[in-house]
Amino acid sequence: MTLTKKDLVLAVSRDTNITQVDVKRVVQRTLDHLIEYLKAGQTIELRNFGVFKIRQRAPRRGRNPKTGQEVPVPSKRVVVFKPGLLMRLHIK
């Protein structure tokens, strides 16, 4: 099963007796802020949950699977996530 933003909003709304519209607004603003911090190259540390950070991947040589021809793959920024201690303990 996949947890969607809608599922998260419904669960929080049900648990807190806050309207779904208000919960959705808060969840979306939270996600917007996380994206902005990552775009700015900042690390996001959520205690007991994990750490999000941007890592720069080096350029490399790739291969076109149809033709087998080598192609250059440019460097790019990717988001990496490292789970926190409590998350690692609960997911075991």
N, CA, C and O atoms as CSV, one atom per row, in Angstrom:
chain,resi,resn,atom,element,x,y,z
A,1,MET,N,N,0.833,-1.181,0.000
A,1,MET,CA,C,0.000,0.000,0.000
A,1,MET,C,C,0.884,1.252,0.000
A,1,MET,O,O,1.945,1.275,0.625
A,2,THR,N,N,0.448,2.252,-0.683
A,2,THR,CA,C,1.162,3.521,-0.753
A,2,THR,C,C,0.397,4.570,0.047
A,2,THR,O,O,-0.818,4.712,-0.091
A,3,LEU,N,N,1.122,5.295,0.877
A,3,LEU,CA,C,0.518,6.399,1.615
A,3,LEU,C,C,0.569,7.634,0.737
A,3,LEU,O,O,1.648,8.063,0.327
A,4,THR,N,N,-0.583,8.205,0.445
A,4,THR,CA,C,-0.641,9.421,-0.359
A,4,THR,C,C,-0.819,10.626,0.561
A,4,THR,O,O,-1.091,10.483,1.753
A,5,LYS,N,N,-0.660,11.811,-0.017
A,5,LYS,CA,C,-0.869,13.025,0.764
A,5,LYS,C,C,-2.306,13.068,1.275
A,5,LYS,O,O,-2.558,13.500,2.400
A,6,LYS,N,N,-3.240,12.622,0.453
A,6,LYS,CA,C,-4.649,12.597,0.860
A,6,LYS,C,C,-4.853,11.671,2.061
A,6,LYS,O,O,-5.575,12.019,2.995
A,7,ASP,N,N,-4.220,10.493,2.041
A,7,ASP,CA,C,-4.318,9.569,3.176
A,7,ASP,C,C,-3.772,10.207,4.446
A,7,ASP,O,O,-4.362,10.076,5.519
A,8,LEU,N,N,-2.650,10.892,4.321
A,8,LEU,CA,C,-2.035,11.560,5.462
A,8,LEU,C,C,-2.957,12.643,6.014
A,8,LEU,O,O,-3.140,12.753,7.226
A,9,VAL,N,N,-3.534,13.437,5.125
A,9,VAL,CA,C,-4.458,14.502,5.535
A,9,VAL,C,C,-5.662,13.901,6.258
A,9,VAL,O,O,-6.068,14.405,7.305
A,10,LEU,N,N,-6.231,12.838,5.714
A,10,LEU,CA,C,-7.385,12.191,6.349
A,10,LEU,C,C,-7.043,11.665,7.744
A,10,LEU,O,O,-7.824,11.831,8.681
A,11,ALA,N,N,-5.880,11.034,7.881
A,11,ALA,CA,C,-5.476,10.482,9.171
A,11,ALA,C,C,-5.269,11.583,10.207
A,11,ALA,O,O,-5.745,11.472,11.337
A,12,VAL,N,N,-4.565,12.640,9.826
A,12,VAL,CA,C,-4.318,13.739,10.774
A,12,VAL,C,C,-5.627,14.435,11.125
A,12,VAL,O,O,-5.855,14.784,12.283
A,13,SER,N,N,-6.476,14.636,10.144
A,13,SER,CA,C,-7.769,15.279,10.393
A,13,SER,C,C,-8.602,14.458,11.372
A,13,SER,O,O,-9.206,14.996,12.300
A,14,ARG,N,N,-8.623,13.169,11.152
A,14,ARG,CA,C,-9.391,12.269,12.027
A,14,ARG,C,C,-8.826,12.263,13.456
A,14,ARG,O,O,-9.583,12.283,14.427
A,15,ASP,N,N,-7.491,12.236,13.578
A,15,ASP,CA,C,-6.849,12.164,14.894
A,15,ASP,C,C,-6.923,13.467,15.677
A,15,ASP,O,O,-6.880,13.452,16.907
A,16,THR,N,N,-7.033,14.598,14.976
A,16,THR,CA,C,-6.958,15.897,15.655
A,16,THR,C,C,-8.262,16.671,15.661
A,16,THR,O,O,-8.362,17.714,16.307
A,17,ASN,N,N,-9.264,16.171,14.947
A,17,ASN,CA,C,-10.538,16.882,14.812
A,17,ASN,C,C,-10.367,18.266,14.184
A,17,ASN,O,O,-11.109,19.196,14.503
A,18,ILE,N,N,-9.394,18.395,13.297
A,18,ILE,CA,C,-9.191,19.610,12.512
A,18,ILE,C,C,-9.716,19.304,11.112
A,18,ILE,O,O,-9.567,18.186,10.620
A,19,THR,N,N,-10.325,20.288,10.476
A,19,THR,CA,C,-10.912,20.032,9.161
A,19,THR,C,C,-9.846,19.590,8.161
A,19,THR,O,O,-8.676,19.960,8.263
A,20,GLN,N,N,-10.286,18.786,7.190
A,20,GLN,CA,C,-9.364,18.303,6.163
A,20,GLN,C,C,-8.766,19.453,5.366
A,20,GLN,O,O,-7.604,19.390,4.963
A,21,VAL,N,N,-9.544,20.493,5.138
A,21,VAL,CA,C,-9.056,21.645,4.379
A,21,VAL,C,C,-7.890,22.305,5.118
A,21,VAL,O,O,-6.873,22.638,4.510
A,22,ASP,N,N,-8.041,22.489,6.426
A,22,ASP,CA,C,-6.966,23.116,7.205
A,22,ASP,C,C,-5.736,22.217,7.281
A,22,ASP,O,O,-4.608,22.695,7.161
A,23,VAL,N,N,-5.950,20.921,7.479
A,23,VAL,CA,C,-4.820,19.990,7.552
A,23,VAL,C,C,-4.091,19.960,6.209
A,23,VAL,O,O,-2.860,19.964,6.166
A,24,LYS,N,N,-4.851,19.930,5.114
A,24,LYS,CA,C,-4.242,19.905,3.783
A,24,LYS,C,C,-3.393,21.148,3.564
A,24,LYS,O,O,-2.298,21.064,3.010
A,25,ARG,N,N,-3.890,22.292,3.994
A,25,ARG,CA,C,-3.150,23.553,3.840
A,25,ARG,C,C,-1.834,23.493,4.619
A,25,ARG,O,O,-0.793,23.909,4.110
A,26,VAL,N,N,-1.876,22.981,5.843
A,26,VAL,CA,C,-0.664,22.892,6.671
A,26,VAL,C,C,0.325,21.899,6.070
A,26,VAL,O,O,1.520,22.185,5.990
A,27,VAL,N,N,-0.167,20.733,5.646
A,27,VAL,CA,C,0.711,19.726,5.050
A,27,VAL,C,C,1.367,20.287,3.788
A,27,VAL,O,O,2.573,20.128,3.596
A,28,GLN,N,N,0.589,20.938,2.932
A,28,GLN,CA,C,1.148,21.479,1.694
A,28,GLN,C,C,2.168,22.571,1.973
A,28,GLN,O,O,3.216,22.605,1.329
A,29,ARG,N,N,1.892,23.454,2.906
A,29,ARG,CA,C,2.855,24.516,3.247
A,29,ARG,C,C,4.134,23.917,3.826
A,29,ARG,O,O,5.231,24.402,3.552
A,30,THR,N,N,3.989,22.863,4.625
A,30,THR,CA,C,5.168,22.186,5.178
A,30,THR,C,C,6.027,21.618,4.058
A,30,THR,O,O,7.243,21.804,4.047
A,31,LEU,N,N,5.398,20.932,3.123
A,31,LEU,CA,C,6.134,20.368,1.991
A,31,LEU,C,C,6.779,21.464,1.147
A,31,LEU,O,O,7.912,21.313,0.689
A,32,ASP,N,N,6.057,22.569,0.943
A,32,ASP,CA,C,6.613,23.699,0.182
A,32,ASP,C,C,7.872,24.244,0.849
A,32,ASP,O,O,8.859,24.539,0.176
A,33,HIS,N,N,7.833,24.376,2.177
A,33,HIS,CA,C,9.008,24.883,2.904
A,33,HIS,C,C,10.173,23.895,2.798
A,33,HIS,O,O,11.318,24.311,2.626
A,34,LEU,N,N,9.896,22.603,2.899
A,34,LEU,CA,C,10.961,21.603,2.785
A,34,LEU,C,C,11.634,21.704,1.415
A,34,LEU,O,O,12.860,21.653,1.313
A,35,ILE,N,N,10.832,21.846,0.378
A,35,ILE,CA,C,11.377,21.962,-0.978
A,35,ILE,C,C,12.235,23.215,-1.105
A,35,ILE,O,O,13.319,23.169,-1.684
A,36,GLU,N,N,11.758,24.329,-0.568
A,36,GLU,CA,C,12.524,25.578,-0.652
A,36,GLU,C,C,13.875,25.461,0.058
A,36,GLU,O,O,14.895,25.918,-0.459
A,37,TYR,N,N,13.877,24.846,1.245
A,37,TYR,CA,C,15.145,24.663,1.963
A,37,TYR,C,C,16.096,23.781,1.159
A,37,TYR,O,O,17.287,24.080,1.067
A,38,LEU,N,N,15.582,22.696,0.575
A,38,LEU,CA,C,16.437,21.819,-0.215
A,38,LEU,C,C,16.955,22.533,-1.457
A,38,LEU,O,O,18.123,22.375,-1.812
A,39,LYS,N,N,16.106,23.320,-2.127
A,39,LYS,CA,C,16.546,24.079,-3.298
A,39,LYS,C,C,17.679,25.023,-2.937
A,39,LYS,O,O,18.576,25.264,-3.745
A,40,ALA,N,N,17.639,25.561,-1.713
A,40,ALA,CA,C,18.676,26.486,-1.261
A,40,ALA,C,C,19.937,25.746,-0.811
A,40,ALA,O,O,20.912,26.375,-0.400
A,41,GLY,N,N,19.919,24.406,-0.889
A,41,GLY,CA,C,21.095,23.624,-0.511
A,41,GLY,C,C,21.212,23.351,0.975
A,41,GLY,O,O,22.254,22.892,1.442
A,42,GLN,N,N,20.157,23.628,1.720
A,42,GLN,CA,C,20.200,23.420,3.164
A,42,GLN,C,C,19.823,21.987,3.524
A,42,GLN,O,O,19.086,21.325,2.793
A,43,THR,N,N,20.331,21.523,4.649
A,43,THR,CA,C,20.010,20.203,5.176
A,43,THR,C,C,18.781,20.327,6.068
A,43,THR,O,O,18.639,21.294,6.816
A,44,ILE,N,N,17.898,19.339,5.981
A,44,ILE,CA,C,16.702,19.318,6.823
A,44,ILE,C,C,16.830,18.153,7.783
A,44,ILE,O,O,16.898,16.998,7.362
A,45,GLU,N,N,16.861,18.451,9.072
A,45,GLU,CA,C,16.971,17.416,10.094
A,45,GLU,C,C,15.690,17.394,10.918
A,45,GLU,O,O,15.376,18.354,11.621
A,46,LEU,N,N,14.961,16.297,10.825
A,46,LEU,CA,C,13.744,16.097,11.611
A,46,LEU,C,C,14.073,15.033,12.656
A,46,LEU,O,O,14.135,13.844,12.343
A,47,ARG,N,N,14.279,15.461,13.874
A,47,ARG,CA,C,14.705,14.560,14.944
A,47,ARG,C,C,13.824,13.321,15.013
A,47,ARG,O,O,12.599,13.399,14.917
A,48,ASN,N,N,14.469,12.192,15.179
A,48,ASN,CA,C,13.833,10.876,15.292
A,48,ASN,C,C,13.167,10.416,14.005
A,48,ASN,O,O,12.638,9.306,13.959
A,49,PHE,N,N,13.177,11.229,12.966
A,49,PHE,CA,C,12.622,10.825,11.680
A,49,PHE,C,C,13.746,10.593,10.678
A,49,PHE,O,O,13.894,9.495,10.142
A,50,GLY,N,N,14.543,11.644,10.427
A,50,GLY,CA,C,15.647,11.488,9.500
A,50,GLY,C,C,16.174,12.808,8.994
A,50,GLY,O,O,15.741,13.878,9.422
A,51,VAL,N,N,17.118,12.717,8.073
A,51,VAL,CA,C,17.794,13.887,7.526
A,51,VAL,C,C,17.683,13.848,6.001
A,51,VAL,O,O,17.990,12.837,5.368
A,52,PHE,N,N,17.239,14.966,5.424
A,52,PHE,CA,C,17.211,15.144,3.978
A,52,PHE,C,C,18.335,16.097,3.621
A,52,PHE,O,O,18.535,17.112,4.288
A,53,LYS,N,N,19.069,15.768,2.571
A,53,LYS,CA,C,20.078,16.710,2.078
A,53,LYS,C,C,20.248,16.540,0.582
A,53,LYS,O,O,19.851,15.530,0.000
A,54,ILE,N,N,20.845,17.551,-0.026
A,54,ILE,CA,C,21.111,17.541,-1.458
A,54,ILE,C,C,22.537,17.048,-1.672
A,54,ILE,O,O,23.468,17.482,-0.993
A,55,ARG,N,N,22.691,16.148,-2.613
A,55,ARG,CA,C,24.020,15.659,-2.968
A,55,ARG,C,C,24.213,15.890,-4.465
A,55,ARG,O,O,23.292,15.697,-5.260
A,56,GLN,N,N,25.404,16.298,-4.830
A,56,GLN,CA,C,25.742,16.529,-6.237
A,56,GLN,C,C,26.314,15.239,-6.815
A,56,GLN,O,O,27.329,14.733,-6.335
A,57,ARG,N,N,25.667,14.714,-7.839
A,57,ARG,CA,C,26.197,13.527,-8.528
A,57,ARG,C,C,27.160,13.983,-9.602
A,57,ARG,O,O,26.901,14.949,-10.321
A,58,ALA,N,N,28.269,13.280,-9.703
A,58,ALA,CA,C,29.286,13.623,-10.700
A,58,ALA,C,C,28.819,13.224,-12.096
A,58,ALA,O,O,28.017,12.301,-12.243
A,59,PRO,N,N,29.316,13.912,-13.117
A,59,PRO,CA,C,28.990,13.488,-14.485
A,59,PRO,C,C,29.608,12.112,-14.747
A,59,PRO,O,O,30.619,11.746,-14.149
A,60,ARG,N,N,28.978,11.362,-15.651
A,60,ARG,CA,C,29.479,10.017,-15.939
A,60,ARG,C,C,29.142,9.646,-17.377
A,60,ARG,O,O,28.443,10.374,-18.082
A,61,ARG,N,N,29.654,8.506,-17.785
A,61,ARG,CA,C,29.354,7.974,-19.114
A,61,ARG,C,C,28.243,6.934,-18.939
A,61,ARG,O,O,28.383,5.990,-18.162
A,62,GLY,N,N,27.152,7.118,-19.663
A,62,GLY,CA,C,26.064,6.156,-19.644
A,62,GLY,C,C,25.998,5.427,-20.966
A,62,GLY,O,O,26.826,5.643,-21.850
A,63,ARG,N,N,25.010,4.564,-21.096
A,63,ARG,CA,C,24.870,3.800,-22.327
A,63,ARG,C,C,23.412,3.777,-22.739
A,63,ARG,O,O,22.538,3.481,-21.924
A,64,ASN,N,N,23.141,4.089,-24.005
A,64,ASN,CA,C,21.794,4.011,-24.542
A,64,ASN,C,C,21.422,2.531,-24.633
A,64,ASN,O,O,22.092,1.784,-25.346
A,65,PRO,N,N,20.365,2.079,-23.928
A,65,PRO,CA,C,20.048,0.643,-23.911
A,65,PRO,C,C,19.602,0.109,-25.276
A,65,PRO,O,O,19.747,-1.085,-25.539
A,66,LYS,N,N,19.069,0.959,-26.138
A,66,LYS,CA,C,18.614,0.488,-27.454
A,66,LYS,C,C,19.776,0.297,-28.421
A,66,LYS,O,O,19.839,-0.698,-29.143
A,67,THR,N,N,20.697,1.265,-28.426
A,67,THR,CA,C,21.775,1.228,-29.424
A,67,THR,C,C,23.099,0.757,-28.847
A,67,THR,O,O,23.986,0.349,-29.597
A,68,GLY,N,N,23.249,0.804,-27.534
A,68,GLY,CA,C,24.523,0.446,-26.913
A,68,GLY,C,C,25.552,1.554,-26.998
A,68,GLY,O,O,26.680,1.388,-26.533
A,69,GLN,N,N,25.182,2.686,-27.587
A,69,GLN,CA,C,26.104,3.808,-27.756
A,69,GLN,C,C,26.319,4.515,-26.419
A,69,GLN,O,O,25.380,4.720,-25.650
A,70,GLU,N,N,27.586,4.884,-26.157
A,70,GLU,CA,C,27.888,5.632,-24.933
A,70,GLU,C,C,27.400,7.063,-25.082
A,70,GLU,O,O,27.545,7.681,-26.137
A,71,VAL,N,N,26.810,7.586,-23.985
A,71,VAL,CA,C,26.337,8.965,-23.977
A,71,VAL,C,C,26.782,9.623,-22.681
A,71,VAL,O,O,26.838,8.963,-21.643
A,72,PRO,N,N,27.098,10.909,-22.722
A,72,PRO,CA,C,27.476,11.589,-21.480
A,72,PRO,C,C,26.230,11.881,-20.636
A,72,PRO,O,O,25.209,12.333,-21.155
A,73,VAL,N,N,26.328,11.618,-19.343
A,73,VAL,CA,C,25.255,11.943,-18.401
A,73,VAL,C,C,25.779,13.097,-17.541
A,73,VAL,O,O,26.767,12.936,-16.825
A,74,PRO,N,N,25.125,14.255,-17.609
A,74,PRO,CA,C,25.643,15.414,-16.866
A,74,PRO,C,C,25.482,15.246,-15.355
A,74,PRO,O,O,24.722,14.399,-14.885
A,75,SER,N,N,26.210,16.068,-14.612
A,75,SER,CA,C,26.061,16.060,-13.163
A,75,SER,C,C,24.677,16.592,-12.811
A,75,SER,O,O,24.079,17.355,-13.569
A,76,LYS,N,N,24.181,16.176,-11.649
A,76,LYS,CA,C,22.878,16.680,-11.216
A,76,LYS,C,C,22.788,16.609,-9.702
A,76,LYS,O,O,23.525,15.882,-9.037
A,77,ARG,N,N,21.853,17.395,-9.188
A,77,ARG,CA,C,21.612,17.418,-7.751
A,77,ARG,C,C,20.472,16.445,-7.448
A,77,ARG,O,O,19.450,16.436,-8.134
A,78,VAL,N,N,20.663,15.622,-6.406
A,78,VAL,CA,C,19.638,14.662,-6.008
A,78,VAL,C,C,19.392,14.790,-4.505
A,78,VAL,O,O,20.284,15.177,-3.749
A,79,VAL,N,N,18.179,14.463,-4.088
A,79,VAL,CA,C,17.837,14.466,-2.670
A,79,VAL,C,C,18.152,13.091,-2.096
A,79,VAL,O,O,17.757,12.070,-2.658
A,80,VAL,N,N,18.865,13.071,-0.975
A,80,VAL,CA,C,19.133,11.814,-0.283
A,80,VAL,C,C,18.489,11.891,1.097
A,80,VAL,O,O,18.364,12.970,1.676
A,81,PHE,N,N,18.086,10.744,1.613
A,81,PHE,CA,C,17.429,10.667,2.920
A,81,PHE,C,C,18.134,9.625,3.755
A,81,PHE,O,O,18.396,8.514,3.294
A,82,LYS,N,N,18.441,9.991,4.991
A,82,LYS,CA,C,19.034,9.051,5.934
A,82,LYS,C,C,18.071,8.958,7.116
A,82,LYS,O,O,17.845,9.952,7.806
A,83,PRO,N,N,17.501,7.776,7.356
A,83,PRO,CA,C,16.532,7.656,8.451
A,83,PRO,C,C,17.179,7.885,9.815
A,83,PRO,O,O,18.350,7.570,10.028
A,84,GLY,N,N,16.382,8.444,10.737
A,84,GLY,CA,C,16.841,8.684,12.090
A,84,GLY,C,C,16.806,7.397,12.912
A,84,GLY,O,O,16.299,6.373,12.453
A,85,LEU,N,N,17.338,7.453,14.113
A,85,LEU,CA,C,17.459,6.293,14.980
A,85,LEU,C,C,16.107,5.645,15.281
A,85,LEU,O,O,15.958,4.432,15.135
A,86,LEU,N,N,15.131,6.435,15.696
A,86,LEU,CA,C,13.828,5.851,16.030
A,86,LEU,C,C,13.177,5.209,14.817
A,86,LEU,O,O,12.554,4.155,14.940
A,87,MET,N,N,13.307,5.820,13.655
A,87,MET,CA,C,12.742,5.226,12.450
A,87,MET,C,C,13.414,3.890,12.156
A,87,MET,O,O,12.741,2.909,11.837
A,88,ARG,N,N,14.727,3.852,12.262
A,88,ARG,CA,C,15.430,2.594,12.006
A,88,ARG,C,C,15.001,1.517,12.983
A,88,ARG,O,O,14.857,0.357,12.597
A,89,LEU,N,N,14.791,1.879,14.246
A,89,LEU,CA,C,14.382,0.894,15.245
A,89,LEU,C,C,12.965,0.386,14.972
A,89,LEU,O,O,12.693,-0.799,15.164
A,90,HIS,N,N,12.072,1.250,14.535
A,90,HIS,CA,C,10.671,0.861,14.316
A,90,HIS,C,C,10.466,0.090,13.010
A,90,HIS,O,O,9.509,-0.675,12.890
A,91,ILE,N,N,11.346,0.283,12.044
A,91,ILE,CA,C,11.168,-0.353,10.740
A,91,ILE,C,C,11.777,-1.758,10.706
A,91,ILE,O,O,11.447,-2.540,9.814
A,92,LYS,N,N,12.629,-2.086,11.624
A,92,LYS,CA,C,13.274,-3.409,11.617
A,92,LYS,C,C,12.306,-4.521,11.439
A,92,LYS,O,O,12.703,-5.686,11.414
